[in-house]
Amino acid sequence: MNNTIFSIRKMGRPVTYSAAALSLAFAAATPAMLLAPTVAQAQASDIDRAVSALRGITTLRANFTQTDRSGQSVSGVLTMKQPGKIRFQYQKGVPLLIVGDGRALTMIDYEVRQVQRWPIGNSPLGALLDPRKDVARFAKQLPTGDPGVISLQVRDPKHPEYGTITMIFVRKAGAPGGLQLDSWVALDSQNKRTTVRLSGHQYGVAVNDSTFRWTDPRRPVTR
């Protein structure tokens, strides 16, 4: 899967989902010499708040829509549990499952009976799931022009092969740290991108660890 590409089969045809970096415009009327220190301080504060919001999620269940750069989409349910556990349960008819157990991400394709696994830290999703990853160290805030929206781009310059993730947060009182993860755009080292948008967030729901187990399609079925 080349670490970050989500390649799924939809209606019998291969569909590859990837993600693109966001280009956001920002205009400032204040002279740069006066604005720069204030902006830098505000950005550092927003980055810290966003990282704290991510780490503040104990459990999360939300609907997701995954879209590739050609506009084709699939949907499903996302379940997260700290530290590092995640499950992408795709809609009926999509024979794909992606599960993170805290150490690695596993993609299971039940149609072709294939399993691929790679370390969480080697994926853009490591910024979301790896509590050991110093997100603030590699984060760059992108301007949005909206004080209610924070956009963070995370990329490890020493490991460009891990890809880039751009996370969008919106200010929401009921979310951990007052910031809700709205969406992200993951770009792998081959410039293939996946856009994931979340909705219907539920925090603090009961999530059993069995949620992050999966059936290996390579094993013969016993009768």
C-alpha positions in Angstrom: 0.0 0.0 0.0 3.1 2.2 -0.1 2.5 3.2 3.5 -0.2 5.9 2.9 -2.3 5.1 -0.2 -5.8 3.8 0.4 -6.5 1.8 -2.7 -10.0 0.3 -2.6 -12.2 -1.4 -5.0 -15.5 0.2 -5.8 -18.0 -1.4 -8.2 -15.2 -3.7 -9.4 -12.9 -0.9 -10.4 -9.7 0.1 -8.4 -10.1 3.5 -6.8 -7.1 5.2 -5.2 -7.7 7.8 -2.5 -5.1 10.4 -1.7 -4.9 13.9 -0.2 -3.7 17.4 -1.3 -2.0 20.2 0.5 -4.4 23.1 1.1 -3.7 26.6 -0.3 -5.3 29.2 1.9 -5.1 33.0 1.4 -4.5 35.5 4.1 -4.5 39.3 3.8 -3.2 41.6 6.6 -3.5 45.3 6.7 -1.1 45.7 9.6 2.6 46.4 8.7 4.6 43.2 8.8 7.2 44.5 11.3 4.5 45.1 13.8 2.4 42.0 13.0 5.1 39.3 12.8 5.8 38.7 16.5 2.1 38.7 17.4 1.3 36.3 14.6 4.2 34.0 15.5 3.0 33.9 19.2 -0.6 33.3 18.2 0.4 30.5 15.8 2.5 28.8 18.5 -0.4 29.0 20.9 -2.9 27.6 18.3 -0.5 24.7 17.5 -0.2 23.8 21.2 -4.0 24.0 21.6 -4.6 21.8 18.6 -2.1 19.2 19.8 -3.6 19.2 23.2 -7.1 18.8 21.6 -5.8 15.7 19.8 -4.2 14.2 22.9 -7.4 15.0 24.9 -9.5 12.6 22.9 -10.1 9.5 24.9 -12.5 7.9 22.5 -14.2 9.2 19.4 -16.8 7.9 17.0 -17.7 9.8 13.9 -19.0 9.3 10.4 -16.3 9.8 7.7 -16.3 10.6 4.0 -13.1 9.7 2.1 -12.6 11.4 -1.3 -9.9 11.0 -3.9 -8.6 13.9 -6.1 -10.9 12.9 -8.9 -13.9 13.4 -6.6 -14.9 9.8 -6.0 -16.0 9.2 -2.5 -16.8 6.4 -0.1 -18.1 6.7 3.5 -18.1 4.8 6.7 -17.6 5.0 10.5 -14.4 6.0 12.2 -13.7 4.8 15.8 -10.7 6.1 17.8 -9.4 5.2 21.2 -6.2 6.5 22.8 -3.5 5.6 22.7 -3.2 5.0 19.0 -6.1 2.8 18.2 -8.3 3.5 15.2 -10.8 1.7 12.9 -12.1 2.7 9.5 -15.2 0.7 8.9 -16.2 1.3 5.3 -19.7 1.3 3.9 -21.4 -1.9 2.9 -20.1 -3.2 -0.4 -16.6 -1.9 0.2 -14.5 -5.0 1.2 -11.8 -2.9 3.0 -11.0 -2.4 6.6 -8.2 -0.3 8.1 -7.3 -0.9 11.8 -4.7 0.6 14.0 -3.8 -1.2 17.2 -1.6 1.4 18.8 1.6 0.1 17.2 0.8 -0.4 13.5 -1.8 0.2 10.9 -3.2 -2.8 9.0 -5.2 -2.7 5.8 -7.3 -5.8 5.1 -8.8 -6.3 1.7 -11.3 -9.1 2.0 -12.0 -9.2 -1.8 -8.5 -10.2 -2.7 -7.7 -11.7 0.7 -4.7 -9.4 1.2 -3.3 -7.9 4.4 -0.7 -5.1 4.6 0.8 -3.7 7.8 3.1 -0.8 8.5 4.2 1.2 11.6 1.9 4.0 12.7 4.9 6.4 12.8 5.7 5.8 9.2 2.3 7.2 8.1 0.8 10.7 8.0 -1.8 9.3 10.4 1.0 9.1 13.0 0.3 12.8 13.8 -3.2 11.7 14.9 -2.4 8.4 16.5 1.2 8.2 17.8 1.4 9.8 21.3 5.2 9.7 21.1 5.3 11.9 18.0 6.2 15.5 18.7 3.5 17.0 16.5 4.2 20.6 17.6 7.9 20.2 16.5 6.9 19.4 12.9 3.7 21.4 12.6 3.3 24.5 10.5 0.1 26.6 10.9 -1.5 27.6 7.6 -3.6 30.8 7.5 -7.3 30.4 7.0 -8.7 33.9 7.3 -11.2 32.5 9.8 -10.5 32.9 13.5 -12.7 29.9 14.1 -10.7 27.5 12.0 -7.1 26.3 12.6 -5.2 24.5 9.8 -2.0 22.6 10.7 0.4 21.0 8.3 2.6 18.3 9.8 5.6 17.0 7.9 8.9 15.5 9.2 11.6 17.0 7.0 14.0 14.2 7.9 11.5 11.6 6.7 9.7 13.0 3.6 8.7 9.4 2.7 6.3 9.5 5.7 4.2 12.0 3.8 2.3 15.1 4.9 -0.9 15.6 6.8 -2.9 18.8 7.0 -5.5 18.8 9.8 -8.4 21.2 10.0 -9.8 22.1 13.4 -12.9 24.2 14.2 -13.5 25.8 17.5 -16.3 24.0 19.4 -17.0 24.3 23.1 -18.0 20.6 23.5 -14.9 19.1 22.0 -11.7 18.3 23.9 -9.7 21.4 24.3 -12.4 23.4 22.6 -11.2 22.3 19.2 -12.9 19.7 17.0 -11.0 17.8 14.3 -13.1 18.5 11.2 -11.0 16.9 8.4 -7.6 16.1 7.2 -5.8 15.8 3.9 -3.0 13.2 3.7 -0.4 13.5 1.0 2.0 10.6 0.5 5.6 10.7 -0.9 4.2 10.0 -4.4 1.8 13.0 -4.2 -1.2 10.8 -3.9 -3.8 12.3 -1.6 -6.7 11.3 0.6 -9.2 13.7 2.0 -11.2 12.6 5.0 -14.1 14.7 6.5 -15.7 13.9 9.8 -19.3 14.5 11.0 -21.5 13.4 13.9 -18.7 13.4 16.4 -19.3 11.5 19.7 -16.7 11.8 22.4 -16.2 9.6 25.4 -18.3 6.8 24.1 -17.6 3.3 25.4 -15.3 1.5 23.0 -14.2 -2.1 23.6 -10.6 -3.1 22.6 -12.2 -5.9 20.5 -13.2 -3.1 18.1 -9.6 -3.0 16.9 -9.3 -6.7 16.1 -10.0 -8.1 12.7 -10.5 -11.4 10.9 -7.6 -12.5 8.8 -8.9 -13.4 5.3 -5.8 -15.5 4.5 -6.7 -18.1 7.1 -8.7 -21.1 5.9 -12.3 -21.2 7.2 -12.8 -24.2 9.6 -16.1 -26.0 9.3 
